[in-house]
């Protein structure tokens, strides 16, 4: 949702977490902890998180509101027109993606990187949704991703198999899937 944060007098993106995803006190604490970690990320290619909180039983996060196209939309438009990306178009996208991940990997990782959470602005790219994979219970999170194909295909095998100790390598896997799709027009 688009909302206005009166405290900082700016429009924000408001993401509300389904109450079914965070049912226990431990799940709510974990979510809050991971969002606090993501709030510390301050990089030009990462969407800034402003706040997190609760409205009744529902947890929410507010973040920078940006008007741009998701990489998903751009890829889909190219597919509709049967156009492939030139390497010269991919390079600046990947340069910025890698800068964002290199910075984030010093303290955390994304874990569910996909074209839907990569926003392309006129001269800048921004990655959003840091903290969600690590902050939400894995089984319900995976069920949601699976129901929203093709999202599931961007997840590294260790994420899908619910391996406990994940590393930033899961983002490298996702980068490879995105790159392959941009080069071939196919999601394998």
C-alpha positions in Angstrom: 0.0 0.0 0.0 1.0 3.6 -0.4 0.7 5.5 2.8 1.9 8.8 4.3 4.2 8.7 7.3 3.3 11.9 9.2 6.3 11.7 11.5 8.8 12.0 8.7 6.3 13.7 6.3 7.0 11.4 3.3 5.0 8.8 1.3 6.0 5.3 2.1 5.3 1.8 0.9 3.4 -0.2 3.5 3.7 -3.9 3.5 1.3 -5.8 5.8 2.3 -9.3 6.8 -0.5 -11.9 6.7 -1.4 -12.7 10.4 -1.3 -16.4 9.6 2.5 -16.1 8.9 3.4 -14.7 12.3 1.3 -16.5 14.9 3.6 -17.2 17.9 5.5 -14.7 20.0 8.7 -16.3 18.9 7.8 -15.8 15.2 6.9 -12.2 15.8 10.2 -11.6 17.7 12.2 -13.2 14.9 10.4 -11.1 12.3 11.1 -7.9 14.3 14.8 -8.8 14.7 15.3 -9.5 11.0 13.6 -6.3 10.0 15.8 -4.4 12.4 18.8 -5.9 10.7 17.4 -4.9 7.3 16.7 -1.4 8.6 20.5 -0.9 9.1 21.1 -1.5 5.4 21.9 1.9 3.9 23.0 1.7 0.3 21.9 3.5 -2.8 20.8 0.3 -4.4 18.7 -1.0 -1.5 15.2 0.2 -0.6 15.4 1.9 2.8 13.2 0.5 5.5 11.8 3.1 7.8 9.8 1.4 10.4 8.2 -1.9 11.6 5.3 -2.4 13.9 2.0 -4.0 14.6 -1.6 -3.0 14.0 -3.6 -5.4 16.1 -2.3 -8.9 15.2 -0.8 -7.8 11.9 2.8 -6.9 11.6 3.8 -4.3 9.0 6.9 -2.7 7.5 7.2 0.8 6.0 9.8 1.6 3.4 10.9 4.0 0.8 8.1 4.5 -1.8 9.5 4.4 -5.3 7.8 4.7 -8.6 9.5 2.6 -11.2 9.1 -0.7 -13.0 10.0 -4.0 -11.4 12.5 -6.0 -13.3 9.7 -8.6 -13.6 7.6 -6.2 -15.5 10.5 -5.3 -17.8 11.3 -8.9 -18.5 7.6 -9.7 -19.2 7.3 -6.8 -21.6 10.4 -8.0 -23.5 9.0 -11.5 -23.6 5.7 -10.2 -25.0 7.6 -8.4 -27.8 10.0 -11.4 -28.3 12.9 -9.1 -27.5 16.1 -10.3 -25.7 18.3 -8.1 -23.5 21.6 -7.0 -25.0 24.6 -7.6 -22.8 25.0 -3.8 -22.8 21.6 -3.5 -21.1 22.3 -6.3 -18.6 25.7 -5.0 -17.4 24.4 -1.9 -15.6 21.6 -3.9 -14.0 24.0 -6.5 -12.7 26.6 -4.0 -11.7 24.0 -2.3 -9.4 22.6 -5.7 -8.2 26.0 -6.9 -7.3 26.9 -3.7 -5.5 23.7 -4.0 -3.4 24.4 -7.6 -2.5 28.1 -7.1 -1.8 27.1 -4.4 0.7 24.3 -6.5 2.2 26.4 -9.7 2.5 28.6 -8.0 5.0 25.8 -8.4 7.6 22.9 -10.4 6.0 21.5 -11.8 2.8 18.3 -11.5 0.9 17.3 -15.2 0.4 14.4 -14.6 -1.9 15.8 -12.4 -4.6 13.6 -12.3 -7.8 12.8 -9.8 -10.5 9.6 -8.8 -8.6 11.7 -7.2 -5.8 14.1 -5.4 -8.1 12.9 -1.9 -8.9 14.3 -0.2 -12.0 14.2 3.6 -11.8 15.5 5.9 -14.6 19.1 6.0 -13.5 19.1 3.6 -10.5 18.1 0.1 -9.5 16.8 -0.7 -6.0 16.5 -4.1 -4.3 13.6 -4.5 -1.9 12.3 -7.0 0.7 15.4 -7.8 2.6 14.6 -9.6 5.8 11.5 -11.5 4.7 13.0 -14.9 4.2 14.9 -14.9 7.5 12.0 -13.2 9.3 9.1 -15.4 8.4 8.5 -19.1 9.2 10.0 -21.0 6.3 7.2 -23.5 5.5 4.5 -21.0 5.1 6.8 -18.6 3.3 7.8 -21.4 0.8 4.1 -22.4 0.4 3.3 -18.8 -0.7 6.3 -18.7 -3.0 5.3 -22.0 -4.6 1.8 -20.8 -5.2 3.1 -17.7 -7.0 5.0 -19.3 -9.7 7.6 -18.5 -11.1 8.8 -17.0 -7.7 9.7 -20.5 -6.4 12.2 -21.1 -9.3 14.4 -18.2 -8.2 15.0 -19.7 -4.8 18.2 -21.6 -4.2 17.8 -25.4 -3.6 18.9 -25.0 0.0 16.1 -22.5 0.6 13.6 -24.9 -1.0 14.8 -27.8 1.0 14.6 -25.8 4.2 18.3 -26.1 5.1 18.8 -24.4 8.5 22.1 -22.6 8.0 21.8 -20.5 4.9 24.6 -18.3 3.5 24.8 -15.4 1.1 25.4 -18.0 -1.6 21.6 -18.3 -1.9 21.6 -14.8 -3.5 24.2 -15.8 -6.0 22.0 -18.7 -7.2 19.1 -16.3 -7.6 21.3 -13.9 -9.6 22.2 -16.7 -12.0 18.6 -17.6 -12.5 17.7 -14.0 -13.3 20.7 -13.6 -15.6 19.7 -16.8 -17.5 16.2 -15.6 -17.9 17.3 -12.2 -19.2 19.7 -13.7 -21.7 17.5 -16.4 -23.0 13.9 -15.2 -22.4 13.3 -18.5 -20.6 13.0 -19.4 -17.0 14.5 -22.8 -16.5 
